[in-house]
């Protein structure tokens, strides 16, 4: 034990060598960046209407009704476009290893 002041003691920091850094390692950070880049490339390859709808729904959290009002589409068209966009993403990304 180390004295840290009058009448106080503290353990030596070396006693805590077993505590691991819980942060991401450089290889994990690089892999995450590569995965994000791939997802963004696939998203950007979507037709503009699908890209807009998936962004409004999955990123900004708008309801189907709100998206329909914003885009001038019917709610059914919004749902179809969203389904197709998600399906295309799934199809393109399923062959990649994460």
C-alpha positions in Angstrom: 0.0 0.0 0.0 1.0 3.5 -0.8 0.3 6.5 1.5 -1.7 9.1 -0.4 -1.8 11.7 2.3 -1.8 12.0 6.1 -3.3 8.9 7.6 -4.6 7.7 4.2 -3.5 4.8 2.1 -4.2 3.6 -1.4 -3.4 0.4 -3.3 -0.6 0.5 -5.8 -2.1 0.8 -9.3 -0.1 -2.3 -10.4 -2.6 -4.3 -8.3 -5.1 -3.6 -11.0 -3.2 -5.0 -13.9 -6.0 -7.5 -14.5 -8.4 -4.7 -15.5 -8.6 -4.8 -19.3 -9.2 -1.8 -21.5 -12.8 -2.3 -22.7 -12.4 0.0 -25.7 -12.4 -1.3 -29.2 -9.1 -2.5 -30.6 -7.7 -1.0 -33.8 -8.6 -4.1 -35.8 -12.2 -3.9 -34.6 -12.4 -0.2 -35.4 -11.0 -0.8 -38.9 -13.5 -3.6 -39.5 -16.4 -1.5 -38.3 -15.3 1.3 -40.6 -15.1 -1.1 -43.6 -18.5 -2.5 -42.8 -20.0 1.0 -42.5 -18.4 1.9 -45.9 -19.9 -1.2 -47.5 -23.4 -0.5 -46.1 -23.2 3.1 -47.3 -22.2 2.0 -50.8 -25.1 -0.4 -51.0 -27.5 2.3 -49.6 -26.2 4.9 -52.1 -26.8 2.4 -55.0 -30.6 2.2 -54.1 -33.0 4.1 -56.3 -33.5 7.6 -55.0 -37.1 7.1 -53.8 -36.1 3.9 -51.8 -33.1 5.7 -50.4 -35.2 8.6 -49.2 -37.9 6.3 -47.7 -35.4 4.1 -45.8 -33.7 7.2 -44.5 -36.9 8.8 -43.3 -38.2 5.6 -41.7 -35.1 3.9 -40.3 -32.9 6.9 -39.5 -35.3 9.7 -38.7 -38.1 7.6 -37.4 -41.0 9.0 -39.3 -44.3 7.0 -39.5 -45.6 5.6 -42.8 -48.3 8.3 -42.8 -45.7 11.1 -42.3 -43.5 9.7 -45.1 -46.5 9.5 -47.4 -47.3 13.1 -46.7 -43.6 14.2 -47.2 -43.2 12.2 -50.5 -46.6 12.5 -52.0 -46.9 8.7 -52.1 -49.6 6.6 -50.6 -48.9 4.7 -47.4 -49.0 1.5 -49.4 -46.4 2.8 -51.8 -44.2 3.8 -48.9 -44.5 0.3 -47.4 -43.7 -1.4 -50.7 -40.7 0.9 -51.4 -39.4 0.4 -47.9 -39.8 -3.4 -48.2 -38.0 -3.4 -51.5 -35.2 -1.2 -50.2 -34.6 -3.4 -47.2 -34.8 -6.5 -49.3 -32.2 -5.2 -51.7 -29.9 -4.3 -48.8 -30.3 -7.7 -47.3 -29.6 -9.4 -50.7 -26.5 -7.3 -51.3 -25.1 -7.7 -47.8 -25.8 -11.3 -47.1 -22.8 -12.5 -49.0 -20.4 -10.3 -47.0 -18.6 -11.6 -43.9 -18.8 -9.3 -40.9 
